[in-house]
Every structure is written in structure tokens, then in C-alpha cells.
């Protein structure tokens, strides 16, 4: 027999489940929004970024391997352009193949 001070368990259960569902949906929506905004920010950052330090290093390296023949003052090594070095190695390799030598 129900009295006026009995708890409505059915209503409490429904409100509790609804609260859990609303909380879960809100958390998922915030997470989706966060990752979307993070992707947008990453895209904007990469569009606006400049690679000056990397480009300067690349230019320096390119100039280093393509400079004229000569002797390096610091090390005393002979310096030749990379294209010349590659053609010398190819011609030496062809000469070895024609001579039948297996030296390396």
C-alpha cells in the first residue's frame, strides 16, 4: 500500500537514465567540436607557416654540393661538383666492367 511519502522509483530511474544520456551526448559533442577546431587550427597554421630556416639550410647544402672545383681550405680535400663526381664514378664503373675486373 502506497503512502503519500513513498518515492516514485520509476520517475527517478527515468530521470537518472535521461541525465546520463544527456551528459554522454554533451561530452561527445564537445569532443567532436574540439577535434574539428583543432584540425582547422592545424590547417591554418600550416598554411601560414614559413620554412625559412629549413630553406636556408637547403640552399646552403645545395650550394655546397654544386660549387666549383678547388681545395677546401679547412680540410685540404679536393672539392668537385656532385654531377662531376657521379660521372667519374660511372665512367670508372664502366671501365671496370669492360676490363673484367672485380675490384671494388
Secondary structure, DSSP 8 states (H G I E B T S, - for coil): ---TT---HHHHHHHHHHHHHHHHHHHHHHHHHHHHHHHHHHHHHHHH---HHHHHHHHHHHHHHHS-SEE-TTT--EE--HHHHHHHHHHHHHHHHHHT----
